[in-house]
Amino acid sequence: MKKLRYIVLMLSLLLATSASVQAQEASATEAGEVNVNELVFGHIGDAYEWHIATIGGKTLSIPLPVIVHSSTGWHVFSSSRLEEGEYEGLYIARGGAYDGKIVERNAAGEEVRPLDISITKNVLGLFINSAVLLIILMSCVRWYKKHPVEQGAPKGGVGMIEALVLMIYEDVIKGCIGEDYKRYAPYLLTAFFFVLVNNLMGLIPIFPGGANVTGNIAITLVLAFCTFVLTNLYGSKEYWKEIFWPDVPTWLKVPVPMMPLIEFFGIFTKPFALMIRLFANIMAGHAAILSLIAIIFITVKVGPVINGSMTFVAVAFGIFMTALELLVAFIQAYVFTMLSAVFIGLSRVKDHHEKEN
């Protein structure tokens, strides 16, 4: 019965995802032709408001605070002020290099971006997802305080979190880093659960889910930068020796430092790979689901037979892709943590003579 309940719950979530996208695209269809490119990137992109649904031609959204410093000073107001156009010399650009961003015009009449620290959809989603993560983990902490170890292993949600922690701690962190793995365990466990929660929350079609946080390259850049700092800040002497004076024939090091340049370049390609891998996989998954559902509205004018058959195919593949994204959400969190642990472990390499002793 428990397995059946979980299956029904998952199917309900997947159908809700498809239904939510269909409802929003149906509103777009009523207004005219469906622009698939605008529709897809409108869902996965950032915004100054949180769009929830469009009902009867009326848009239901949550306006977010705009905080910018322009040529006339600081401006703090609700994003709803920008719906009618320009407000206090600021407006949202339509097209061009700053498409979708708040801009102003300089003395020459050119669009320029002010300092923008607004609470956008992705920023609010980041706050919400972080709060969800804290609630989940603090609930586990509270359970362990009330239940001594002698009472046995936890069950349910706490047991699932414990299994994930042990898996990442024993198999990934301890296995990849080596002796001083405990120093890096807090960061790597935090990174795993942070990425996992943000990935899963991005698949929920209704507020407070739906924000494409880990599909935003700025978020993955910061995560990769944290791994970059830990990898190189605590790198051993042997690690730096292998970069600037690797164990290769001398003619590959002098007079042209070919191998040292390649090794030094590798310092930056590793975190770059982390950043792109997570960003591309999450964004591509969301775009694929939205593109499949958009087929329903593209084929409306072709005829009821073709449209009906394509609707069935689009919904079926949409549900399949959403189920696949649940797996990808876990895999990407696991891969990010594993690669970070591998990079850190490589930076902790010891001298060959120390290993022999």
C-alpha positions in Angstrom: 0.0 0.0 0.0 2.8 2.4 0.8 4.4 1.8 -2.6 1.1 2.4 -4.3 0.6 5.6 -2.4 4.0 6.9 -3.4 3.3 6.0 -7.1 0.0 7.8 -7.0 1.6 10.8 -5.4 4.4 10.9 -8.0 1.9 10.6 -10.9 -0.2 13.4 -9.4 2.9 15.6 -9.3 3.8 14.8 -12.9 0.3 15.5 -14.1 0.1 18.7 -12.2 3.4 19.8 -13.9 1.9 19.2 -17.3 -1.5 20.7 -16.5 0.1 23.9 -15.1 2.2 24.4 -18.2 -0.9 23.7 -20.4 -3.0 26.2 -18.6 -0.5 28.9 -19.0 0.1 28.1 -22.7 -3.6 28.0 -23.3 -3.9 31.6 -22.2 -1.1 32.5 -24.6 -2.9 30.7 -27.4 -6.1 32.7 -26.8 -4.1 35.9 -27.2 -2.7 34.8 -30.5 0.1 32.7 -32.0 2.3 30.8 -29.6 5.9 31.9 -29.5 7.6 28.8 -28.3 11.0 30.5 -27.9 9.5 33.2 -25.7 7.3 30.7 -23.8 10.2 28.4 -22.9 12.7 31.0 -21.9 10.0 33.0 -20.2 9.5 30.0 -17.9 13.1 29.1 -17.2 14.5 32.6 -17.2 14.7 35.1 -14.3 12.1 37.8 -13.8 11.2 40.8 -11.5 7.9 39.1 -10.6 6.8 35.6 -9.9 4.2 34.6 -12.4 1.7 32.0 -11.0 -1.1 31.6 -13.5 -3.2 33.4 -16.1 -7.0 33.0 -15.4 -9.6 34.5 -17.7 -7.1 36.8 -19.3 -6.0 38.1 -15.9 -2.4 37.5 -14.7 -1.9 36.3 -11.2 1.6 37.1 -10.1 3.6 38.2 -7.0 5.4 41.5 -7.5 8.9 41.5 -6.1 11.0 44.4 -4.7 13.2 46.3 -7.1 16.4 47.7 -5.6 18.7 49.6 -8.0 21.3 52.4 -7.9 21.0 54.5 -11.0 22.5 57.9 -12.0 19.9 59.6 -9.8 20.6 57.5 -6.7 19.0 54.5 -5.0 15.5 53.4 -6.0 13.4 50.9 -4.0 9.9 50.1 -5.2 7.6 47.2 -6.2 8.1 45.6 -9.6 4.4 46.3 -10.3 5.3 49.9 -10.9 7.1 48.8 -14.1 4.0 47.1 -15.6 2.8 50.3 -17.2 6.3 51.3 -18.5 8.8 53.7 -17.1 9.0 54.5 -13.4 11.5 57.0 -11.9 13.5 56.9 -15.1 13.8 53.1 -15.0 12.1 50.5 -17.2 12.5 46.9 -18.4 14.3 46.6 -21.7 12.5 44.8 -24.5 15.1 43.3 -26.9 18.7 44.2 -27.3 21.7 43.3 -25.0 19.7 44.0 -21.8 16.5 42.2 -22.7 14.4 41.7 -19.7 16.6 43.7 -17.4 16.0 47.1 -15.7 17.7 49.9 -17.6 17.9 53.7 -17.8 18.9 56.1 -20.5 22.2 58.1 -20.3 22.7 61.6 -21.7 23.3 60.2 -25.1 20.0 58.4 -25.1 21.6 54.9 -24.8 20.3 52.1 -22.6 22.6 51.4 -19.7 22.2 49.1 -16.7 22.2 50.5 -13.2 23.6 48.6 -10.2 20.8 46.0 -9.7 20.4 44.0 -6.5 16.7 43.4 -6.8 15.0 40.4 -5.3 14.1 38.6 -8.5 12.3 35.3 -8.9 15.5 33.2 -8.7 16.7 35.1 -5.7 13.4 34.6 -3.9 13.4 30.9 -5.0 16.9 30.6 -3.5 15.7 32.0 -0.2 12.7 29.7 -0.1 14.6 26.6 -1.1 17.3 27.4 1.5 14.6 27.7 4.1 13.1 24.4 3.1 16.5 22.8 3.3 17.1 24.2 6.8 13.6 23.0 8.0 14.3 19.5 6.7 17.7 19.2 8.3 16.7 20.9 11.6 13.8 18.5 11.8 16.3 15.6 11.6 18.4 17.2 14.3 15.4 17.6 16.6 14.5 13.9 16.0 18.0 12.8 17.0 18.0 14.9 20.2 14.7 13.3 21.3 15.7 9.7 20.3 18.9 8.1 21.7 20.9 5.8 19.5 19.9 2.8 21.6 16.3 3.2 20.3 17.3 2.1 16.8 17.7 3.6 13.4 15.2 6.2 12.3 12.4 5.6 9.8 10.5 7.6 7.2 11.9 10.9 6.1 14.6 11.1 8.8 15.8 7.6 7.8 16.0 8.7 4.2 18.1 11.7 5.0 20.4 9.6 7.2 20.9 7.1 4.3 21.8 10.0 2.0 24.2 11.5 4.5 25.9 8.1 5.1 26.1 7.4 1.3 27.7 10.8 0.5 30.0 10.8 3.6 31.3 7.2 3.3 31.3 6.5 -0.4 32.0 9.9 -1.9 33.8 12.2 0.6 35.8 9.6 2.5 36.5 7.5 -0.6 37.6 10.4 -2.9 39.5 12.7 -0.5 41.4 10.3 1.8 42.9 10.9 5.2 41.7 14.5 6.1 38.3 14.1 4.6 36.5 15.4 7.7 37.7 18.9 7.0 35.7 19.0 3.8 32.6 17.0 4.8 30.5 20.0 6.0 30.9 21.8 2.7 30.4 18.8 0.4 27.3 17.6 2.4 25.9 21.1 2.2 26.6 21.3 -1.5 24.9 18.0 -2.2 21.6 18.8 -0.3 21.6 22.4 -1.5 21.8 21.3 -5.2 19.3 18.4 -4.6 16.6 20.6 -2.9 16.9 23.3 -5.6 16.7 20.7 -8.4 13.6 19.1 -6.9 11.9 22.4 -6.0 12.4 23.6 -9.6 10.2 20.7 -10.8 7.2 21.7 -8.7 5.0 23.6 -11.1 3.2 25.8 -8.5 4.4 28.4 -6.0 6.8 28.2 -4.1 8.3 25.8 -6.6 9.2 26.4 -10.2 12.1 28.7 -9.9 15.0 27.6 -12.1 17.7 28.2 -9.5 20.3 25.6 -10.5 19.5 26.3 -14.1 20.9 29.8 -13.6 24.6 30.0 -14.5 25.2 32.6 -11.7 24.3 30.1 -9.0 26.4 27.3 -10.5 29.3 29.8 -10.9 29.2 30.5 -7.2 29.1 26.8 -6.3 32.0 26.0 -8.6 34.0 28.9 -7.2 33.6 27.5 -3.7 35.0 24.2 -4.9 37.8 26.1 -6.7 38.8 28.0 -3.5 38.8 24.8 -1.3 40.7 22.9 -3.9 43.5 25.4 -4.4 43.6 27.1 -1.0 44.4 23.9 0.9 46.4 22.2 -1.9 49.5 20.4 -0.8 53.1 21.2 -1.8 53.1 18.1 -4.1 50.0 19.4 -5.8 51.5 22.7 -6.7 54.8 20.9 -7.7 52.9 18.7 -10.1 51.4 21.8 -11.7 54.5 24.0 -12.1 57.1 21.2 -12.3 55.3 18.0 -13.3 57.1 14.6 -13.6 57.6 14.6 -17.3 60.6 14.8 -19.6 62.5 18.1 -19.2 62.1 19.2 -22.8 58.3 19.5 -22.1 59.1 22.0 -19.3 62.0 24.0 -20.6 62.6 26.2 -22.5 58.9 26.2 -23.4 56.8 25.5 -20.3 54.3 23.4 -22.3 53.2 21.0 -19.5 53.2 23.6 -16.7 50.9 25.8 -18.8 48.5 22.9 -19.5 48.4 21.9 -15.9 47.9 25.6 -14.8 45.1 25.9 -17.3 43.5 22.8 -15.8 43.1 24.6 -12.5 40.4 26.7 -14.1 38.8 24.1 -16.5 37.8 21.8 -13.6 35.5 24.3 -11.8 34.3 25.5 -15.3 33.2 22.0 -16.1 31.4 21.8 -12.7 29.6 25.1 -13.5 28.5 24.2 -17.1 27.6 20.5 -16.3 25.0 21.4 -13.6 23.7 24.5 -15.4 23.3 22.9 -18.8 21.6 19.7 -17.5 19.0 21.4 -15.4 18.2 24.1 -17.9 18.0 21.6 -20.8 15.6 19.3 -18.9 13.2 22.2 -18.1 13.4 23.4 -21.7 12.7 19.9 -23.1 9.6 19.5 -21.0 8.2 22.9 -21.9 9.0 22.3 -25.6 7.1 19.0 -25.6 4.0 20.5 -24.0 4.2 23.4 -26.5 3.6 20.9 -29.3 -0.1 20.7 -28.2 -0.6 24.4 -29.1 1.5 24.5 -32.2 -0.7 21.8 -33.8 -4.0 23.4 -32.9 -4.6 24.8 -36.4 -3.6 21.5 -38.2 -6.8 19.8 -37.3 -8.5 17.9 -34.4 -7.1 14.5 -35.4 -3.5 15.5 -35.6 -3.8 17.8 -32.6 -5.5 15.1 -30.5 -2.8 12.5 -31.3 0.0 15.0 -30.7 -1.6 16.0 -27.4 -1.5 12.4 -26.3 2.1 12.0 -27.4 3.2 15.4 -25.9 1.6 14.7 -22.5 3.0 11.1 -22.4 6.5 12.3 -23.2 6.1 15.2 -20.9 5.3 12.9 -18.0 8.2 10.6 -18.9 10.6 13.6 -19.1 9.4 14.9 -15.7 10.0 11.5 -14.2 13.4 11.4 -15.8 14.1 14.9 -14.4 13.5 13.6 -10.9 16.3 11.1 -11.5 18.5 13.8 -13.0 17.9 16.0 -10.0 19.6 13.4 -7.8 22.2 12.4 -10.3 23.4 16.0 -10.8 23.6 16.7 -7.1 25.6 13.5 -6.7 27.9 14.2 -9.6 28.6 17.7 -8.5 29.5 16.5 -5.0 31.6 13.6 -6.3 33.6 15.7 -8.8 34.2 18.4 -6.1 35.5 15.6 -3.8 37.7 14.2 -6.5 39.2 17.6 -7.3 39.8 18.3 -3.6 41.3 14.8 -3.2 43.7 15.4 -6.1 44.9 18.6 -4.4 45.7 16.7 -1.2 48.2 14.4 -3.0 51.3 13.6 -0.9 54.9 13.2 -1.9 55.8 9.8 -3.4 58.4 9.2 -0.6 55.8 9.9 2.1 53.5 7.4 0.5 56.2 4.7 0.5 57.0 5.4 4.2 
